[in-house]
């Protein structure tokens, strides 16, 4: 309220009017959100939505890595592959 008074007295600016309105909007939004959450808790059917008919996602397996001419890289790829197979993947 003091922001409104400061702006109305001519000492403040439009920024003071903005702050005065802003805090009322924040307060109203908080009350609205609280009421909505309480109503949703009391009546869960308010938030239930019909599930759309969406086909399940298809996961494609990555192709096996191509063996490189680099022996060190090929050995590292074999090591990673063995770790993957041990982990159940």
VEXGUDREN-829187 format. One record per atom (N, C-alpha, C): residue in three letters; z, y, x; atom name. Coordinates in steps of 0.1 Angstrom, whole numbers, always signed. Each point is the difference from the previous one (the first is absolute). Layout:
<sites>
+------+-------+-------+-------+------+
! type !    up ! north !  east ! atom !
+------+-------+-------+-------+------+
!  ALA !     Z !     Y !     X !   CA !
...
+------+-------+-------+-------+------+
</sites>
This chain:
<sites>
+------+-------+-------+-------+------+
! type !    up ! north !  east ! atom !
+------+-------+-------+-------+------+
!  UNK !    +0 !   -12 !    +8 !    N !
!  UNK !    +0 !   +12 !    -8 !   CA !
!  UNK !    +0 !   +13 !    +9 !    C !
!  UNK !    +6 !    -1 !   +11 !    N !
!  UNK !    +1 !   +12 !    +9 !   CA !
!  UNK !   -14 !    +3 !    +5 !    C !
!  UNK !    -9 !   -10 !    +1 !    N !
!  UNK !   -14 !    +3 !    +5 !   CA !
!  UNK !    -7 !    +8 !   -11 !    C !
!  UNK !    +2 !    -3 !   -12 !    N !
!  UNK !    -6 !    +7 !   -11 !   CA !
!  UNK !    +5 !   +15 !    +0 !    C !
!  UNK !   +13 !    +1 !    +1 !    N !
!  UNK !    +6 !   +14 !    +0 !   CA !
!  UNK !    -6 !    +8 !   +12 !    C !
!  UNK !    -1 !    -6 !   +11 !    N !
!  UNK !    -5 !    +7 !   +12 !   CA !
!  UNK !   -14 !    +4 !    -2 !    C !
!  UNK !    -8 !    -9 !    -6 !    N !
!  UNK !   -14 !    +4 !    -2 !   CA !
!  UNK !    -2 !   +10 !   -11 !    C !
!  UNK !    +8 !    +0 !   -10 !    N !
!  UNK !    +0 !    +9 !   -11 !   CA !
!  UNK !    +5 !   +14 !    +4 !    C !
!  UNK !    +8 !    +1 !   +10 !    N !
!  UNK !    +6 !   +12 !    +4 !   CA !
!  UNK !   -10 !    +8 !    +9 !    C !
!  UNK !   -11 !    -6 !    +4 !    N !
!  UNK !   -10 !    +7 !    +8 !   CA !
!  UNK !    +2 !    -1 !   +15 !    C !
!  UNK !   +11 !    -6 !    +4 !    N !
!  UNK !    +3 !    -2 !   +14 !   CA !
!  UNK !    -8 !   -12 !    +5 !    C !
!  UNK !    +0 !   -10 !    -9 !    N !
!  UNK !    -7 !   -13 !    +4 !   CA !
!  UNK !   -15 !    +1 !    -2 !    C !
!  UNK !    -6 !   -12 !    +0 !    N !
!  UNK !   -15 !    +0 !    -1 !   CA !
!  UNK !    -3 !   -12 !   -10 !    C !
!  UNK !   -13 !    -2 !    -1 !    N !
!  UNK !    -5 !   -11 !    -8 !   CA !
!  UNK !    +6 !   -14 !    +5 !    C !
!  UNK !    +3 !    +0 !   +12 !    N !
!  UNK !    +6 !   -12 !    +6 !   CA !
!  UNK !   +13 !    -4 !    -6 !    C !
!  UNK !    +8 !   +11 !    -3 !    N !
!  UNK !   +13 !    -3 !    -7 !   CA !
!  UNK !    -2 !    -5 !   -14 !    C !
!  UNK !   -10 !    +5 !    -7 !    N !
!  UNK !    -3 !    -6 !   -14 !   CA !
!  UNK !    -4 !   -14 !    +2 !    C !
!  UNK !    -8 !    -3 !   +10 !    N !
!  UNK !    -4 !   -14 !    +2 !   CA !
!  UNK !   +11 !    -9 !    +3 !    C !
!  UNK !   +10 !    +4 !    +8 !    N !
!  UNK !   +12 !    -8 !    +3 !   CA !
!  UNK !    +8 !    -2 !   -13 !    C !
!  UNK !    +1 !   +11 !    -8 !    N !
!  UNK !    +8 !    -1 !   -12 !   CA !
!  UNK !    -6 !   -11 !   -10 !    C !
!  UNK !   -13 !    +0 !    -1 !    N !
!  UNK !    -7 !    -9 !    -9 !   CA !
!  UNK !    +1 !   -14 !    +7 !    C !
!  UNK !    -2 !    -1 !   +13 !    N !
!  UNK !    +0 !   -13 !    +7 !   CA !
!  UNK !   +12 !    -8 !    -3 !    C !
!  UNK !   +12 !    +6 !    +1 !    N !
!  UNK !   +12 !    -8 !    -1 !   CA !
!  UNK !    +2 !    -4 !   -14 !    C !
!  UNK !    -5 !    +7 !   -10 !    N !
!  UNK !    +1 !    -5 !   -14 !   CA !
!  UNK !    -9 !   -12 !    -2 !    C !
!  UNK !   -12 !    +1 !    +6 !    N !
!  UNK !    -9 !   -11 !    -1 !   CA !
!  UNK !    +5 !   -13 !    +7 !    C !
!  UNK !    +7 !    +2 !   +12 !    N !
!  UNK !    +6 !   -12 !    +6 !   CA !
!  UNK !   +11 !    -6 !    -8 !    C !
!  UNK !    +8 !    +9 !    -6 !    N !
!  UNK !   +11 !    -5 !    -9 !   CA !
!  UNK !    -6 !    -7 !   -12 !    C !
!  UNK !   -10 !    +5 !    -7 !    N !
!  UNK !    -6 !    -6 !   -11 !   CA !
!  UNK !    -6 !   -14 !    +3 !    C !
!  UNK !    -7 !    +0 !   +12 !    N !
!  UNK !    -6 !   -13 !    +4 !   CA !
!  UNK !   +11 !   -10 !    +3 !    C !
!  UNK !   +11 !    +4 !    +6 !    N !
!  UNK !   +11 !   -10 !    +2 !   CA !
!  UNK !    +6 !    -5 !   -13 !    C !
!  UNK !    +2 !    +8 !   -10 !    N !
!  UNK !    +5 !    -4 !   -12 !   CA !
!  UNK !   -11 !   -10 !    -7 !    C !
!  UNK !   -12 !    +4 !    +0 !    N !
!  UNK !   -11 !    -8 !    -6 !   CA !
!  UNK !    +0 !   -14 !    +7 !    C !
!  UNK !    +0 !    +0 !   +13 !    N !
!  UNK !    +0 !   -13 !    +7 !   CA !
!  UNK !   +12 !    -9 !    -3 !    C !
!  UNK !   +12 !    +6 !    -1 !    N !
!  UNK !   +12 !    -7 !    -3 !   CA !
!  UNK !    -1 !    -6 !   -14 !    C !
!  UNK !    -5 !    +8 !   -10 !    N !
!  UNK !    -1 !    -5 !   -14 !   CA !
!  UNK !   -11 !   -11 !    +0 !    C !
!  UNK !   -11 !    +1 !    +7 !    N !
!  UNK !   -10 !   -10 !    +0 !   CA !
!  UNK !    +5 !   -13 !    +6 !    C !
!  UNK !    +7 !    +1 !   +11 !    N !
!  UNK !    +6 !   -12 !    +6 !   CA !
!  UNK !   +10 !    -7 !    -9 !    C !
!  UNK !    +8 !    +7 !    -7 !    N !
!  UNK !   +10 !    -6 !    -9 !   CA !
!  UNK !    -7 !    -6 !   -11 !    C !
!  UNK !   -10 !    +6 !    -6 !    N !
!  UNK !    -8 !    -6 !   -11 !   CA !
!  UNK !    -7 !   -12 !    +5 !    C !
!  UNK !    -6 !    +0 !   +12 !    N !
!  UNK !    -7 !   -12 !    +5 !   CA !
!  UNK !   +10 !   -11 !    +2 !    C !
!  UNK !   +12 !    +3 !    +4 !    N !
!  UNK !   +10 !   -11 !    +2 !   CA !
!  UNK !    +4 !    -6 !   -13 !    C !
!  UNK !    +1 !    +8 !   -10 !    N !
!  UNK !    +5 !    -4 !   -13 !   CA !
!  UNK !   -11 !    -8 !    -7 !    C !
!  UNK !   -13 !    +3 !    +2 !    N !
!  UNK !   -11 !    -6 !    -7 !   CA !
!  UNK !   -11 !    -4 !   +11 !    C !
!  UNK !    +2 !   -12 !    +6 !    N !
!  UNK !   -10 !    -4 !   +10 !   CA !
!  UNK !   -14 !    -1 !    -4 !    C !
!  UNK !    -3 !    -1 !   -13 !    N !
!  UNK !   -14 !    -1 !    -5 !   CA !
!  UNK !    -7 !   +13 !    +2 !    C !
!  UNK !    +7 !   +11 !    +2 !    N !
!  UNK !    -7 !   +13 !    +3 !   CA !
!  UNK !    -8 !    +0 !   +12 !    C !
!  UNK !    +4 !    -8 !   +10 !    N !
!  UNK !    -7 !    +0 !   +13 !   CA !
!  UNK !    -9 !   -12 !    +2 !    C !
!  UNK !    +0 !    -9 !    -9 !    N !
!  UNK !    -9 !   -12 !    +1 !   CA !
!  UNK !   -14 !    +4 !    -2 !    C !
!  UNK !    -9 !    -5 !    +8 !    N !
!  UNK !   -14 !    +3 !    -1 !   CA !
!  UNK !    -7 !   -13 !    +0 !    C !
!  UNK !   -12 !    +0 !    -7 !    N !
!  UNK !    -8 !   -12 !    -1 !   CA !
!  UNK !    -7 !    -2 !   +14 !    C !
!  UNK !    +1 !   -12 !    +5 !    N !
!  UNK !    -7 !    -2 !   +13 !   CA !
!  UNK !   -15 !    -1 !    -2 !    C !
!  UNK !    -7 !    +7 !    +9 !    N !
!  UNK !   -15 !    -1 !    -1 !   CA !
!  UNK !    -5 !   -13 !    +5 !    C !
!  UNK !   -11 !    -4 !    -5 !    N !
!  UNK !    -6 !   -13 !    +5 !   CA !
!  UNK !    -7 !    +3 !   +13 !    C !
!  UNK !    +7 !    -2 !   +11 !    N !
!  UNK !    -6 !    +2 !   +13 !   CA !
!  UNK !    +0 !   -14 !    +7 !    C !
!  UNK !   -12 !    -3 !    +6 !    N !
!  UNK !    -1 !   -13 !    +6 !   CA !
!  UNK !    +9 !    +0 !   +13 !    C !
!  UNK !    +5 !   -12 !    +3 !    N !
!  UNK !    +9 !    +0 !   +12 !   CA !
!  UNK !    -8 !    +4 !   +13 !    C !
!  UNK !    +8 !    +5 !    +9 !    N !
!  UNK !    -7 !    +4 !   +13 !   CA !
!  UNK !    -4 !   -13 !    +8 !    C !
!  UNK !   -11 !    +1 !    +5 !    N !
!  UNK !    -6 !   -11 !    +8 !   CA !
!  UNK !    +2 !    +3 !   +15 !    C !
!  UNK !    +8 !    -8 !    +7 !    N !
!  UNK !    +2 !    +3 !   +14 !   CA !
!  UNK !   -10 !    -8 !    +8 !    C !
!  UNK !    -7 !    +7 !    +8 !    N !
!  UNK !   -10 !    -7 !    +9 !   CA !
!  UNK !    +6 !    -2 !   +13 !    C !
!  UNK !    -3 !   -12 !    +6 !    N !
!  UNK !    +5 !    -3 !   +13 !   CA !
!  UNK !    -9 !    +7 !   +10 !    C !
!  UNK !    +6 !    +5 !   +11 !    N !
!  UNK !    -8 !    +6 !   +10 !   CA !
!  UNK !    -7 !   -10 !    +8 !    C !
!  UNK !   -12 !    +2 !    +4 !    N !
!  UNK !    -7 !   -10 !    +8 !   CA !
!  UNK !    +7 !    -2 !   +14 !    C !
!  UNK !    -1 !   -11 !    +5 !    N !
!  UNK !    +7 !    -3 !   +13 !   CA !
!  UNK !    -6 !   +10 !   +11 !    C !
!  UNK !    +9 !    +4 !    +9 !    N !
!  UNK !    -5 !    +9 !   +10 !   CA !
!  UNK !   -10 !    -6 !    +9 !    C !
!  UNK !   -10 !    +7 !    +3 !    N !
!  UNK !   -11 !    -5 !    +9 !   CA !
!  UNK !    +6 !    -1 !   +14 !    C !
!  UNK !    -3 !   -11 !    +7 !    N !
!  UNK !    +5 !    -2 !   +13 !   CA !
!  UNK !    -8 !    +9 !   +10 !    C !
!  UNK !    +8 !    +7 !    +8 !    N !
!  UNK !    -6 !    +9 !    +9 !   CA !
!  UNK !    -3 !    -6 !   +14 !    C !
!  UNK !    -7 !    +6 !    +8 !    N !
!  UNK !    -3 !    -4 !   +13 !   CA !
!  UNK !   +12 !    +1 !    +9 !    C !
!  UNK !    +9 !    +9 !    -5 !    N !
!  UNK !   +13 !    +3 !    +8 !   CA !
!  UNK !    +9 !   -12 !    -2 !    C !
!  UNK !    +3 !    -7 !   +10 !    N !
!  UNK !    +9 !   -12 !    -1 !   CA !
!  UNK !   +14 !    +4 !    -4 !    C !
!  UNK !    +5 !   +12 !    +6 !    N !
!  UNK !   +14 !    +4 !    -4 !   CA !
!  UNK !    +1 !    +4 !   -14 !    C !
!  UNK !   -10 !    +6 !    -6 !    N !
!  UNK !    +0 !    +4 !   -14 !   CA !
!  UNK !    -1 !   -13 !    -9 !    C !
!  UNK !    -8 !    -9 !    +4 !    N !
!  UNK !    -2 !   -13 !    -7 !   CA !
!  UNK !   +14 !    -7 !    +0 !    C !
!  UNK !    +6 !    -1 !   +11 !    N !
!  UNK !   +13 !    -6 !    +1 !   CA !
!  UNK !   +11 !    +7 !    -9 !    C !
!  UNK !    -1 !   +13 !    +0 !    N !
!  UNK !   +10 !    +7 !    -9 !   CA !
!  UNK !    -3 !    -2 !   -14 !    C !
!  UNK !   -13 !    -1 !    -4 !    N !
!  UNK !    -4 !    -3 !   -14 !   CA !
!  UNK !    +5 !   -14 !    -4 !    C !
!  UNK !    -1 !   -10 !    +9 !    N !
!  UNK !    +4 !   -13 !    -3 !   CA !
!  UNK !   +15 !    +0 !    -2 !    C !
!  UNK !    +7 !    +7 !    +8 !    N !
!  UNK !   +15 !    +1 !    -1 !   CA !
!  UNK !    +4 !    +6 !   -13 !    C !
!  UNK !    -7 !   +11 !    -4 !    N !
!  UNK !    +3 !    +6 !   -13 !   CA !
!  UNK !    -3 !   -10 !   -12 !    C !
!  UNK !   -11 !    -7 !    +1 !    N !
!  UNK !    -4 !   -10 !   -10 !   CA !
!  UNK !   +11 !   -11 !    -1 !    C !
!  UNK !    +5 !    -4 !   +11 !    N !
!  UNK !   +11 !   -11 !    +0 !   CA !
!  UNK !   +13 !    +6 !    -6 !    C !
!  UNK !    +3 !   +12 !    +3 !    N !
!  UNK !   +12 !    +6 !    -7 !   CA !
!  UNK !    -2 !    +1 !   -15 !    C !
!  UNK !   -12 !    +4 !    -4 !    N !
!  UNK !    -3 !    +1 !   -14 !   CA !
!  UNK !    +1 !   -14 !    -7 !    C !
!  UNK !    -5 !   -10 !    +6 !    N !
!  UNK !    +0 !   -13 !    -6 !   CA !
!  UNK !   +15 !    -5 !    +0 !    C !
!  UNK !    +8 !    +3 !   +10 !    N !
!  UNK !   +14 !    -4 !    +0 !   CA !
!  UNK !    +8 !    +7 !   -11 !    C !
!  UNK !    -4 !   +12 !    -3 !    N !
!  UNK !    +8 !    +7 !   -10 !   CA !
!  UNK !    -4 !    -4 !   -14 !    C !
!  UNK !    -9 !    -9 !    -1 !    N !
!  UNK !    -4 !    -5 !   -14 !   CA !
!  UNK !   -11 !    +8 !    -6 !    C !
!  UNK !    -7 !    +8 !    +7 !    N !
!  UNK !   -11 !    +8 !    -5 !   CA !
!  UNK !   -12 !    -7 !    -1 !    C !
+------+-------+-------+-------+------+
</sites>
